[in-house]
Amino acid sequence: MELWDLLNEQGEPTGKTMVRGERLRLGQYHLVVHIWVADSRGRLLIQRRADHLTLMPGVWAVTGGSAVHGEDSRTAACRELREELGVDASPGEMRRLGRLRRRNSFSDLWLLRRDIRREELSLQREEVADARWVTRAELEGMIRENTFHNYGQAYFDLLFRAVYGRDGRNGRNREERKDIE
């Protein structure tokens, strides 16, 4: 039995929990994490959900899932990345891009910058059918064609600004480049 911490409308913990699968009432939320991996070429790692899943079966999407009871967002992001793709990342490697309030959840977007060969991935077959690297243009095409889950314009604006910078072309924004130089 998996427990989730309940959040209020401001995304703050209420001190209450729920069992995964129970119906959330109005004003109740839980925490979801989305983990984007970007390589040095500016490609994004995406995954295809297993065909037997109830939610979005067979759809290409971002790596992610729900935080479990007592877990903070960063810890949940590292766990989901390890479970679904077999990628170990230290908490310090993960950069939080922001938080979006959804219908019944708060989604924290995380970014890991790392070059990973496809062969290095260890897919969790219960959840993940496939994974591949895509360019921004390929991802945008998949969104238009409804082969990649459309998380909404605000979501992708946040992601693309973080990954490609304000002008949408360079692989790192100005603040990140200062840290590297």
N, CA, C and O of each residue as an XYZ file, in Angstrom:
724
protein
N       0.852     -1.178      0.000
C       0.000      0.000      0.000
C       0.895      1.238      0.000
O       1.744      1.406      0.875
N       0.692      2.089     -0.985
C       1.484      3.311     -1.110
C       0.711      4.500     -0.545
O      -0.444      4.733     -0.903
N       1.362      5.240      0.336
C       0.749      6.430      0.925
C       1.314      7.689      0.294
O       2.508      7.777      0.008
N       0.438      8.658      0.081
C       0.840      9.974     -0.418
C       0.526     11.021      0.645
O      -0.491     10.934      1.333
N       1.403     12.004      0.773
C       1.113     13.148      1.640
C       0.155     14.078      0.916
O       0.303     14.327     -0.280
N      -0.827     14.588      1.643
C      -1.774     15.534      1.051
C      -1.257     16.954      1.212
O      -0.683     17.316      2.239
N      -1.475     17.749      0.167
C      -1.086     19.156      0.156
C      -2.340     20.008      0.077
O      -3.383     19.555     -0.395
N      -2.230     21.255      0.548
C      -3.357     22.188      0.418
C      -3.238     22.946     -0.905
O      -2.367     22.641     -1.719
N      -4.098     23.918     -1.115
C      -4.130     24.659     -2.378
C      -2.883     25.498     -2.625
O      -2.649     25.938     -3.751
N      -2.084     25.722     -1.595
C      -0.819     26.450     -1.752
C       0.371     25.503     -1.920
O       1.514     25.948     -2.032
N       0.099     24.207     -1.938
C       1.160     23.222     -2.109
C       1.892     22.892     -0.828
O       2.978     22.314     -0.865
N       1.311     23.250      0.307
C       1.930     22.983      1.607
C       1.363     21.691      2.193
O       0.181     21.394      2.024
N       2.217     20.920      2.886
C       1.735     19.678      3.511
C       0.650     19.963      4.549
O       0.733     20.926      5.312
N      -0.368     19.104      4.558
C      -1.467     19.256      5.520
C      -1.267     18.394      6.757
O      -1.974     18.561      7.751
N      -0.301     17.467      6.702
C      -0.115     16.523      7.796
C      -0.985     15.288      7.640
O      -0.926     14.376      8.465
N      -1.798     15.252      6.581
C      -2.665     14.105      6.318
C      -2.115     13.303      5.147
O      -1.356     13.812      4.322
N      -2.516     12.041      5.097
C      -2.088     11.173      4.005
C      -3.302     10.542      3.346
O      -4.419     10.619      3.859
N      -3.066      9.927      2.219
C      -4.095      9.164      1.520
C      -3.438      7.940      0.908
O      -2.226      7.917      0.695
N      -4.226      6.944      0.633
C      -3.746      5.743     -0.034
C      -3.838      5.981     -1.538
O      -4.849      6.466     -2.046
N      -2.764      5.632     -2.236
C      -2.760      5.762     -3.692
C      -3.986      5.055     -4.250
O      -4.312      3.934     -3.858
N      -4.661      5.737     -5.179
C      -5.855      5.166     -5.793
C      -7.139      5.705     -5.210
O      -8.190      5.638     -5.848
N      -7.067      6.245     -3.992
C      -8.255      6.875     -3.420
C      -8.530      8.170     -4.183
O      -7.633      8.766     -4.781
N      -9.772      8.577     -4.144
C     -10.174      9.785     -4.856
C      -9.857     11.025     -4.016
O     -10.185     11.087     -2.831
N      -9.219     11.999     -4.644
C      -8.928     13.262     -3.969
C     -10.167     14.138     -3.952
O     -10.897     14.217     -4.940
N     -10.400     14.795     -2.828
C     -11.522     15.732     -2.727
C     -11.078     17.107     -3.200
O      -9.882     17.373     -3.326
N     -12.031     17.968     -3.459
C     -11.760     19.336     -3.871
C     -10.850     20.007     -2.845
O     -11.119     19.955     -1.645
N      -9.786     20.630     -3.312
C      -8.852     21.309     -2.428
C      -7.747     20.421     -1.889
O      -6.887     20.888     -1.143
N      -7.759     19.132     -2.261
C      -6.693     18.216     -1.865
C      -5.776     17.967     -3.066
O      -6.234     17.809     -4.198
N      -4.493     17.936     -2.792
C      -3.494     17.740     -3.842
C      -2.426     16.780     -3.338
O      -2.276     16.573     -2.133
N      -1.683     16.194     -4.282
C      -0.504     15.412     -3.929
C       0.648     15.878     -4.814
O       0.438     16.583     -5.801
N       1.861     15.479     -4.452
C       3.060     15.933     -5.150
C       3.478     14.935     -6.219
O       3.587     13.736     -5.962
N       3.709     15.450     -7.422
C       4.193     14.668     -8.552
C       5.509     15.286     -9.007
O       5.668     16.506     -8.988
N       6.447     14.445     -9.412
C       7.726     14.936     -9.922
C       7.896     14.496    -11.369
O       7.550     13.374    -11.738
N       8.433     15.396    -12.175
C       8.783     15.113    -13.566
C      10.271     15.371    -13.703
O      10.762     16.429    -13.310
N      10.988     14.409    -14.259
C      12.433     14.528    -14.380
C      12.829     14.528    -15.847
O      12.617     13.550    -16.563
N      13.404     15.634    -16.279
C      13.904     15.774    -17.640
C      15.410     15.600    -17.613
O      16.097     16.193    -16.782
N      15.921     14.786    -18.525
C      17.355     14.619    -18.692
C      17.717     15.259    -20.020
O      17.143     14.925    -21.056
N      18.672     16.182    -19.987
C      19.145     16.854    -21.202
C      20.625     16.527    -21.385
O      21.403     16.585    -20.433
N      21.000     16.185    -22.602
C      22.409     15.875    -22.853
C      23.143     17.105    -23.386
O      22.536     18.158    -23.578
N      24.434     16.972    -23.622
C      25.261     18.108    -24.054
C      24.918     18.565    -25.467
O      25.345     19.642    -25.885
N      24.161     17.772    -26.205
C      23.730     18.166    -27.557
C      22.374     18.856    -27.537
O      21.866     19.259    -28.583
N      21.780     18.996    -26.344
C      20.482     19.654    -26.230
C      19.303     18.732    -26.445
O      18.166     19.191    -26.556
N      19.561     17.428    -26.507
C      18.467     16.470    -26.667
C      17.845     16.164    -25.311
O      18.480     16.318    -24.268
N      16.600     15.730    -25.349
C      15.857     15.372    -24.138
C      15.547     13.878    -24.152
O      15.206     13.310    -25.190
N      15.671     13.260    -22.990
C      15.384     11.835    -22.856
C      13.913     11.669    -22.496
O      13.446     12.207    -21.492
N      13.190     10.924    -23.318
C      11.767     10.677    -23.058
C      11.536      9.177    -22.959
O      12.389      8.381    -23.351
N      10.387      8.800    -22.438
C      10.083      7.387    -22.295
C       8.657      7.098    -22.743
O       7.770      7.947    -22.650
N       8.460      5.874    -23.234
C       7.112      5.429    -23.600
C       6.576      4.572    -22.466
O       7.209      3.614    -22.024
N       5.393      4.947    -22.013
C       4.761      4.230    -20.907
C       4.328      2.838    -21.361
O       3.956      2.635    -22.517
N       4.381      1.897    -20.444
C       3.995      0.513    -20.746
C       2.536      0.457    -21.209
O       1.698      1.228    -20.742
N       2.248     -0.450    -22.118
C       0.913     -0.568    -22.706
C      -0.167     -0.992    -21.722
O      -1.339     -0.684    -21.936
N       0.189     -1.679    -20.664
C      -0.816     -2.188    -19.715
C      -1.207     -1.170    -18.639
O      -2.120     -1.434    -17.858
N      -0.541     -0.021    -18.581
C      -0.851      0.964    -17.544
C      -2.234      1.569    -17.738
O      -2.693      1.735    -18.869
N      -2.890      1.895    -16.645
C      -4.219      2.492    -16.692
C      -4.163      3.931    -17.198
O      -4.981      4.343    -18.020
N      -3.197      4.682    -16.700
C      -3.044      6.092    -17.071
C      -2.083      6.227    -18.242
O      -0.915      5.855    -18.128
N      -2.547      6.745    -19.346
C      -1.744      7.022    -20.541
C      -0.945      5.810    -21.050
O       0.268      5.916    -21.231
N      -1.593      4.678    -21.281
C      -0.862      3.499    -21.758
C      -0.245      3.732    -23.138
O      -0.896      4.258    -24.041
N       1.015      3.333    -23.287
C       1.695      3.411    -24.571
C       2.059      4.801    -25.044
O       2.537      4.956    -26.168
N       1.851      5.807    -24.232
C       2.107      7.196    -24.631
C       3.530      7.588    -24.255
O       4.036      7.189    -23.205
N       4.170      8.367    -25.115
C       5.475      8.936    -24.793
C       5.255     10.063    -23.793
O       4.327     10.859    -23.935
N       6.119     10.125    -22.779
C       5.965     11.106    -21.705
C       7.321     11.339    -21.039
O       8.337     10.769    -21.436
N       7.305     12.175    -20.036
C       8.501     12.450    -19.246
C       8.602     11.405    -18.139
O       7.591     10.823    -17.744
N       9.789     11.166    -17.644
C       9.990     10.297    -16.494
C       9.406     10.975    -15.268
O       9.589     12.177    -15.074
N       8.707     10.217    -14.443
C       8.170     10.833    -13.238
C       7.203      9.949    -12.504
O       6.949      8.805    -12.880
N       6.667     10.518    -11.437
C       5.700      9.806    -10.622
C       5.384     10.584     -9.370
O       5.802     11.732     -9.219
N       4.658      9.970     -8.485
C       4.220     10.619     -7.255
C       5.230     10.425     -6.132
O       5.853      9.370     -6.006
N       5.376     11.467     -5.322
C       6.180     11.365     -4.108
C       5.404     10.506     -3.115
O       4.181     10.610     -3.024
N       6.102      9.674     -2.385
C       5.460      8.853     -1.368
C       5.563      9.538     -0.010
O       6.334     10.480      0.172
N       4.778      9.051      0.927
C       4.707      9.636      2.270
C       6.104      9.881      2.855
O       6.942      8.980      2.893
N       6.335     11.118      3.310
C       7.587     11.484      3.953
C       8.699     11.882      3.007
O       9.780     12.264      3.455
N       8.463     11.804      1.720
C       9.492     12.075      0.721
C       9.394     13.514      0.244
O       8.300     13.998     -0.045
N      10.534     14.209      0.158
C      10.507     15.539     -0.432
C      10.643     15.415     -1.952
O      10.910     14.333     -2.475
N      10.459     16.508     -2.634
C      10.425     16.510     -4.095
C      11.732     16.015     -4.713
O      11.715     15.185     -5.622
N      12.851     16.516     -4.225
C      14.158     16.138     -4.787
C      14.420     14.635     -4.595
O      14.899     13.962     -5.508
N      14.107     14.127     -3.422
C      14.301     12.702     -3.149
C      13.411     11.856     -4.052
O      13.846     10.831     -4.578
N      12.163     12.289     -4.229
C      11.234     11.576     -5.114
C      11.748     11.576     -6.549
O      11.647     10.566     -7.245
N      12.298     12.703     -6.994
C      12.822     12.803     -8.358
C      13.984     11.832     -8.563
O      14.040     11.134     -9.575
N      14.907     11.786     -7.607
C      16.040     10.860     -7.714
C      15.555      9.412     -7.712
O      16.057      8.590     -8.479
N      14.586      9.096     -6.861
C      14.054      7.733     -6.789
C      13.367      7.330     -8.095
O      13.627      6.252     -8.630
N      12.495      8.194     -8.603
C      11.772      7.865     -9.843
C      12.734      7.665    -11.012
O      12.548      6.749    -11.813
N      13.745      8.499    -11.116
C      14.729      8.376    -12.197
C      15.472      7.041    -12.093
O      15.696      6.365    -13.097
N      15.844      6.676    -10.882
C      16.538      5.405    -10.655
C      15.610      4.218    -10.944
O      16.010      3.263    -11.611
N      14.363      4.280    -10.437
C      13.434      3.162    -10.627
C      13.066      2.967    -12.085
O      13.096      1.841    -12.582
N      12.718      4.042    -12.781
C      12.169      3.907    -14.130
C      13.227      3.742    -15.217
O      13.004      3.028    -16.195
N      14.386      4.402    -15.053
C      15.408      4.350    -16.099
C      16.738      3.770    -15.642
O      17.636      3.565    -16.459
N      16.877      3.502    -14.346
C      18.137      2.972    -13.837
C      19.239      4.006    -13.783
O      20.417      3.647    -13.775
N      18.890      5.282    -13.747
C      19.876      6.360    -13.711
C      20.020      6.852    -12.275
O      19.061      7.341    -11.678
N      21.224      6.719    -11.730
C      21.498      7.222    -10.385
C      21.986      8.660    -10.486
O      22.961      8.952    -11.180
N      21.303      9.543     -9.793
C      21.697     10.954     -9.749
C      21.742     11.386     -8.293
O      20.868     11.032     -7.501
N      22.751     12.141     -7.953
C      22.815     12.666     -6.591
C      21.856     13.851     -6.493
O      21.594     14.522     -7.491
N      21.337     14.108     -5.308
C      20.417     15.251     -5.156
C      21.019     16.568     -5.655
O      20.300     17.413     -6.188
N      22.314     16.745     -5.490
C      22.966     17.980     -5.933
C      23.006     18.163     -7.440
O      23.146     19.286     -7.925
N      22.884     17.072     -8.183
C      22.881     17.160     -9.652
C      21.543     17.626    -10.204
O      21.460     18.111    -11.332
N      20.504     17.477     -9.405
C      19.148     17.779     -9.861
C      18.859     19.270     -9.667
O      19.123     19.830     -8.603
N      18.318     19.898    -10.704
C      17.948     21.317    -10.634
C      16.439     21.439    -10.773
O      15.857     20.990    -11.761
N      15.816     22.046     -9.781
C      14.357     22.233     -9.828
C      14.043     23.417    -10.732
O      14.538     24.525    -10.527
N      13.213     23.161    -11.735
C      12.843     24.197    -12.697
C      11.652     25.016    -12.239
O      11.531     26.192    -12.582
N      10.779     24.402    -11.470
C       9.599     25.110    -11.008
C       8.498     24.150    -10.625
O       8.645     22.932    -10.723
N       7.389     24.724    -10.187
C       6.231     23.958     -9.740
C       4.990     24.495    -10.440
O       4.782     25.705    -10.529
N       4.177     23.579    -10.932
C       2.911     23.935    -11.570
C       1.770     23.244    -10.839
O       1.845     22.055    -10.532
N       0.713     24.002    -10.564
C      -0.471     23.397     -9.956
C      -1.341     22.823    -11.061
O      -1.674     23.504    -12.031
N      -1.697     21.573    -10.896
C      -2.544     20.878    -11.862
C      -3.916     20.669    -11.221
O      -4.212     21.245    -10.174
N      -4.730     19.864    -11.838
C      -6.087     19.621    -11.335
C      -6.094     19.094     -9.904
O      -6.804     19.630     -9.053
N      -5.312     18.051     -9.630
C      -5.296     17.481     -8.283
C      -3.880     17.193     -7.779
O      -3.676     16.363     -6.893
N      -2.914     17.896     -8.364
C      -1.527     17.691     -7.942
C      -0.716     18.958     -8.154
O      -1.123     19.877     -8.866
N       0.421     18.974     -7.526
C       1.453     19.958     -7.818
C       2.565     19.187     -8.500
O       3.041     18.181     -7.975
N       2.981     19.655     -9.668
C       4.034     18.982    -10.423
C       5.318     19.795    -10.333
O       5.373     20.946    -10.766
N       6.347     19.179     -9.762
C       7.669     19.791     -9.725
C       8.465     19.260    -10.903
O       8.571     18.049    -11.094
N       9.023     20.163    -11.688
C       9.848     19.790    -12.830
C      11.304     19.863    -12.422
O      11.754     20.860    -11.857
N      12.040     18.800    -12.712
C      13.456     18.691    -12.384
C      14.263     18.475    -13.658
O      13.772     17.904    -14.632
N      15.505     18.941    -13.636
C      16.395     18.787    -14.785
C      17.710     18.172    -14.329
O      18.314     18.610    -13.351
N      18.136     17.151    -15.055
C      19.451     16.546    -14.883
C      20.177     16.709    -16.207
O      19.683     16.274    -17.247
N      21.332     17.324    -16.175
C      22.143     17.447    -17.388
C      23.198     16.347    -17.360
O      24.111     16.343    -16.534
N      23.037     15.415    -18.295
C      23.987     14.305    -18.334
C      23.914     13.613    -19.687
O      22.842     13.447    -20.269
N      25.077     13.220    -20.165
C      25.148     12.397    -21.366
C      25.037     10.942    -20.932
O      25.846     10.450    -20.146
N      24.034     10.269    -21.451
C      23.791      8.863    -21.117
C      23.514      8.128    -22.427
O      22.675      8.551    -23.222
N      24.222      7.036    -22.636
C      23.942      6.231    -23.822
C      22.680      5.410    -23.569
O      22.446      4.959    -22.447
N      21.889      5.222    -24.580
C      20.635      4.461    -24.473
C      20.883      3.080    -23.873
O      20.069      2.577    -23.099
N      22.007      2.474    -24.233
C      22.338      1.132    -23.753
C      22.596      1.103    -22.244
O      22.516      0.043    -21.623
N      22.902      2.246    -21.660
C      23.173      2.325    -20.223
C      21.893      2.329    -19.384
O      21.946      2.117    -18.173
N      20.759      2.567    -20.012
C      19.504      2.636    -19.276
C      19.039      1.241    -18.884
O      19.245      0.272    -19.615
N      18.413      1.158    -17.729
C      17.800     -0.084    -17.268
C      16.325      0.215    -17.024
O      15.945      0.700    -15.958
N      15.501     -0.080    -18.026
C      14.091      0.290    -17.974
C      13.301     -0.590    -17.010
O      13.471     -1.808    -16.979
N      12.443      0.041    -16.232
C      11.533     -0.671    -15.338
C      10.363     -1.151    -16.200
O       9.442     -0.381    -16.472
N      10.390     -2.388    -16.622
C       9.435     -2.912    -17.604
C       7.981     -2.823    -17.150
O       7.083     -2.786    -17.991
N       7.728     -2.788    -15.848
C       6.350     -2.655    -15.367
C       5.776     -1.281    -15.735
O       4.560     -1.123    -15.849
N       6.652     -0.298    -15.919
C       6.206      1.078    -16.164
C       6.651      1.638    -17.515
O       5.952      2.456    -18.112
N       7.805      1.199    -17.991
C       8.441      1.831    -19.149
C       8.662      0.813    -20.265
O       9.312     -0.212    -20.061
N       8.114      1.104    -21.446
C       8.268      0.210    -22.595
C       9.497      0.543    -23.424
O      10.095     -0.344    -24.034
N       9.885      1.836    -23.452
C      10.995      2.262    -24.295
C      11.459      3.627    -23.826
O      10.764      4.310    -23.074
N      12.639      4.017    -24.278
C      13.173      5.358    -24.005
C      14.021      5.761    -25.194
O      14.616      4.923    -25.872
N      14.063      7.072    -25.435
C      14.882      7.559    -26.550
C      15.189      9.036    -26.365
O      14.511      9.746    -25.622
N      16.230      9.477    -27.060
C      16.604     10.890    -27.071
C      15.889     11.580    -28.223
O      15.773     11.021    -29.313
N      15.407     12.806    -27.979
C      14.769     13.598    -29.033
C      15.280     15.033    -28.972
O      15.669     15.531    -27.916
N      15.267     15.678    -30.127
C      15.567     17.099    -30.185
C      14.321     17.879    -29.791
O      13.234     17.313    -29.682
N      14.482     19.162    -29.582
C      13.319     19.997    -29.268
C      12.309     19.935    -30.410
O      11.108     19.802    -30.173
N      12.789     20.030    -31.641
C      11.882     19.997    -32.795
C      11.129     18.673    -32.868
O       9.933     18.651    -33.158
N      11.828     17.574    -32.605
C      11.154     16.271    -32.610
C      10.088     16.203    -31.522
O       8.985     15.711    -31.757
N      10.421     16.700    -30.329
C       9.455     16.683    -29.233
C       8.239     17.540    -29.568
O       7.104     17.124    -29.336
N       8.467     18.723    -30.108
C       7.342     19.593    -30.476
C       6.464     18.935    -31.535
O       5.241     19.074    -31.501
N       7.083     18.217    -32.477
C       6.308     17.480    -33.480
C       5.477     16.373    -32.854
O       4.326     16.160    -33.235
N       6.062     15.670    -31.892
C       5.334     14.591    -31.202
C       4.154     15.156    -30.410
O       3.098     14.528    -30.336
N       4.329     16.328    -29.824
C       3.236     16.961    -29.082
C       2.100     17.309    -30.052
O       0.932     17.045    -29.766
N       2.448     17.899    -31.193
C       1.437     18.253    -32.206
C       0.701     17.022    -32.721
O      -0.505     17.062    -32.966
N       1.442     15.927    -32.882
C       0.858     14.687    -33.414
C       0.163     13.850    -32.339
O      -0.375     12.783    -32.633
N       0.175     14.332    -31.102
C      -0.424     13.614    -29.969
C       0.226     12.262    -29.700
O      -0.439     11.338    -29.231
N       1.522     12.138    -29.993
C       2.246     10.919    -29.636
C       3.070     11.130    -28.367
O       3.580     10.170    -27.790
N       3.199     12.380    -27.935
C       3.809     12.714    -26.653
C       2.745     13.445    -25.843
O       2.023     14.286    -26.378
N       2.646     13.128    -24.553
C       1.612     13.737    -23.715
C       1.782     15.255    -23.660
O       2.878     15.757    -23.408
N       0.697     15.971    -23.897
C       0.739     17.432    -23.877
C       0.433     17.926    -22.472
O      -0.716     17.905    -22.032
N       1.469     18.370    -21.773
C       1.325     18.864    -20.404
C       0.866     20.317    -20.363
O       0.611     20.847    -19.281
N       0.755     20.969    -21.514
C       0.272     22.343    -21.561
C       1.361     23.346    -21.911
O       2.550     23.093    -21.719
N       0.929     24.486    -22.427
C       1.856     25.509    -22.898
C       2.755     26.046    -21.786
O       3.961     26.184    -21.990
N       2.190     26.355    -20.608
C       2.993     26.896    -19.507
C       4.082     25.900    -19.097
O       5.203     26.293    -18.774
N       3.744     24.628    -19.113
C       4.688     23.574    -18.762
C       5.875     23.584    -19.729
O       7.030     23.625    -19.305
N       5.580     23.547    -21.031
C       6.662     23.479    -22.012
C       7.428     24.792    -22.110
O       8.625     24.779    -22.399
N       6.773     25.919    -21.877
C       7.501     27.195    -21.825
C       8.555     27.146    -20.727
O       9.701     27.542    -20.942
N       8.168     26.663    -19.554
C       9.086     26.547    -18.429
C      10.238     25.610    -18.772
O      11.399     25.942    -18.531
N       9.933     24.461    -19.325
C      10.954     23.478    -19.685
C      11.922     24.028    -20.724
O      13.137     23.988    -20.526
N      11.391     24.539    -21.826
C      12.252     24.987    -22.918
C      13.110     26.185    -22.522
O      14.255     26.295    -22.960
N      12.584     27.063    -21.718
C      13.358     28.217    -21.239
C      14.538     27.732    -20.390
O      15.646     28.257    -20.501
N      14.294     26.736    -19.551
C      15.352     26.210    -18.687
C      16.410     25.442    -19.472
O      17.604     25.574    -19.202
N      15.984     24.657    -20.423
C      16.918     23.804    -21.160
C      17.633     24.566    -22.262
O      18.835     24.393    -22.462
N      16.895     25.413    -22.981
C      17.461     26.045    -24.168
C      17.757     27.526    -24.006
O      18.255     28.157    -24.938
N      17.464     28.087    -22.857
C      17.743     29.495    -22.630
C      16.633     30.374    -23.164
O      15.685     29.897    -23.789
N      16.760     31.637    -22.914
C      15.720     32.601    -23.284
C      15.504     32.683    -24.792
O      14.382     32.891    -25.253
N      16.594     32.518    -25.564
C      16.436     32.604    -27.022
C      16.027     31.274    -27.651
O      15.754     31.206    -28.849
N      15.988     30.222    -26.838
C      15.512     28.935    -27.327
C      16.518     28.136    -28.126
O      16.176     27.083    -28.664
N      17.760     28.612    -28.219
C      18.739     27.914    -29.044
C      19.879     27.292    -28.251
O      20.239     26.137    -28.478
N      20.444     28.049    -27.326
C      21.629     27.537    -26.637
C      21.250     26.512    -25.580
O      20.146     26.536    -25.036
N      22.187     25.611    -25.300
C      21.920     24.525    -24.387
C      21.878     24.915    -22.921
O      21.395     24.143    -22.093
N      22.376     26.100    -22.583
C      22.377     26.530    -21.190
C      22.051     28.012    -21.153
O      22.462     28.770    -22.032
N      21.313     28.419    -20.133
C      21.007     29.837    -20.046
C      22.193     30.596    -19.453
O      23.147     29.983    -18.974
N      22.135     31.891    -19.483
C      23.254     32.735    -19.092
C      23.752     32.418    -17.676
O      24.959     32.332    -17.453
N      22.830     32.244    -16.717
C      23.238     31.984    -15.335
C      24.032     30.685    -15.233
O      25.032     30.621    -14.517
N      23.592     29.655    -15.944
C      24.301     28.385    -15.880
C      25.672     28.501    -16.522
O      26.625     27.912    -16.013
N      25.811     29.238    -17.623
C      27.088     29.377    -18.294
C      28.108     30.040    -17.376
O      29.281     29.669    -17.395
N      27.685     31.014    -16.571
C      28.598     31.675    -15.638
C      29.201     30.669    -14.663
O      30.382     30.746    -14.326
N      28.362     29.710    -14.206
C      28.856     28.716    -13.264
C      29.901     27.793    -13.888
O      30.767     27.270    -13.187
N      29.823     27.597    -15.174
C      30.705     26.660    -15.852
C      32.029     27.312    -16.245
O      33.087     26.688    -16.163
N      31.960     28.554    -16.664
C      33.157     29.236    -17.175
C      34.178     29.533    -16.097
O      35.231     30.102    -16.383
